[in-house]
Amino acid sequence: MSAPVLEGWFTLDAEPRLIGNRCRRCGTYYFPRLKTGFCRNPDCDGESFEDTPLSRTGRLWSYTNAAYAPPEPYVACEPFQPFGIAAVELEQERMIVLGQLVRGTELSRLALGMPMVLVLEALDDGKLTWKWKVAT
């Protein structure tokens, strides 16, 4: 199996999940995981978090195309190939997570509210990353 592009950000299982964390006091979810010692929820003074796998399904909240190469840590191939980006509201956590759409996704066929599922796909350098795919 290929190495992940970002170690510890997602599982490499057959049904991959992003790895976030959750405030033990108020239950607020975070992705990527918080590295600070306090909850960002203004109504909470929690300072303890637990790692948690996040939902792998959700609904398309927004989308766009990336017509130019994003900054690091993204590894862009040369010549750069535009790709789609999806904002997906996770099913259980109700938080929005951005990610690329799988290769070949036609933006003209997308509609807000469509069911989406998290999958792994290899980048041009062979490393794996998470991407969003229309659920069938």
C-alpha positions in Angstrom: 0.0 0.0 0.0 1.2 3.5 -0.7 2.2 6.0 2.0 -0.3 8.8 2.9 0.5 12.3 1.8 -0.2 13.5 5.4 0.6 11.1 8.1 -2.1 10.7 10.7 -4.8 12.7 9.0 -6.8 9.7 7.7 -7.0 6.0 8.0 -5.9 3.7 5.3 -8.8 1.2 5.7 -11.0 -0.1 3.0 -13.6 2.4 4.3 -11.2 5.3 5.1 -12.1 8.0 7.6 -10.6 11.4 8.5 -9.1 11.5 11.9 -10.2 14.5 14.0 -10.5 15.2 17.6 -13.3 16.1 20.0 -13.5 18.2 23.1 -14.2 16.0 26.1 -16.2 18.7 27.8 -18.6 20.1 25.1 -18.2 17.5 22.3 -17.1 20.0 19.6 -15.4 18.2 16.7 -12.3 19.5 15.0 -10.5 18.7 11.7 -7.6 18.9 11.3 -7.0 18.0 15.0 -6.4 20.8 17.4 -2.9 21.2 18.6 -3.7 23.9 21.2 -4.6 23.2 24.8 -8.1 24.8 24.7 -11.4 24.4 23.0 -12.2 27.0 20.4 -15.9 26.9 21.2 -16.5 30.2 23.0 -19.0 28.7 25.4 -16.5 26.0 26.6 -13.4 26.1 28.7 -12.4 22.5 27.9 -8.7 21.7 27.6 -8.9 17.9 27.0 -9.4 16.3 23.6 -9.8 12.7 22.3 -8.9 11.6 18.8 -11.9 10.3 16.9 -12.6 8.9 13.4 -15.0 11.2 11.6 -18.0 10.3 9.4 -17.0 9.2 5.9 -20.3 10.3 4.4 -22.1 13.6 4.1 -23.8 16.1 1.8 -22.3 18.4 -0.8 -22.4 21.9 0.8 -20.4 23.7 -1.9 -17.9 23.1 -4.7 -15.6 24.9 -7.1 -12.7 24.2 -9.5 -9.0 24.8 -8.7 -7.7 26.5 -11.8 -4.3 27.1 -10.3 -1.9 25.1 -8.2 -2.5 25.4 -4.4 0.4 26.2 -2.0 2.3 23.5 -0.1 1.7 21.0 1.4 -0.1 20.2 -1.9 2.1 18.5 -4.4 1.2 19.7 -7.9 2.2 17.8 -11.0 3.8 19.6 -13.9 2.0 20.7 -16.0 -0.7 21.5 -13.5 -4.1 19.9 -14.1 -7.2 21.7 -12.7 -9.4 19.7 -10.3 -12.6 20.1 -8.4 -12.8 20.9 -4.7 -15.8 19.9 -2.5 -17.0 21.3 0.8 -18.9 18.4 2.4 -21.0 18.6 5.6 -20.2 15.5 7.5 -23.2 13.3 8.4 -22.8 13.0 12.2 -20.6 15.9 13.1 -22.4 18.5 11.0 -19.0 20.2 10.2 -17.8 21.2 6.8 -14.6 19.5 5.5 -12.9 20.6 2.3 -11.2 18.1 -0.1 -10.5 17.4 -3.7 -13.1 15.6 -5.8 -12.0 12.3 -7.4 -10.5 12.5 -10.8 -13.0 12.6 -13.6 -15.8 14.3 -11.5 -17.7 16.6 -13.8 -18.6 19.7 -11.9 -21.6 20.3 -14.2 -23.2 17.1 -12.8 -22.9 18.2 -9.2 -25.8 19.5 -7.1 -25.8 20.9 -3.6 -27.1 18.4 -1.1 -25.8 15.3 -3.1 -24.6 12.5 -0.9 -20.9 12.2 -0.8 -18.4 9.6 0.4 -14.8 9.8 1.4 -12.4 7.7 -0.6 -8.6 7.4 -1.0 -6.9 8.2 -4.3 -3.3 8.3 -5.3 -1.7 11.6 -6.3 0.7 11.7 -9.3 3.6 10.9 -6.9 1.9 7.8 -5.7 1.1 9.0 -2.2 -2.5 8.6 -1.0 -4.8 11.4 0.0 -8.5 11.6 0.8 -11.0 12.8 -1.8 -14.7 13.2 -2.1 -16.8 11.1 -4.5 -20.5 11.2 -5.3 -22.1 8.4 -3.4 -24.0 5.9 -5.6 
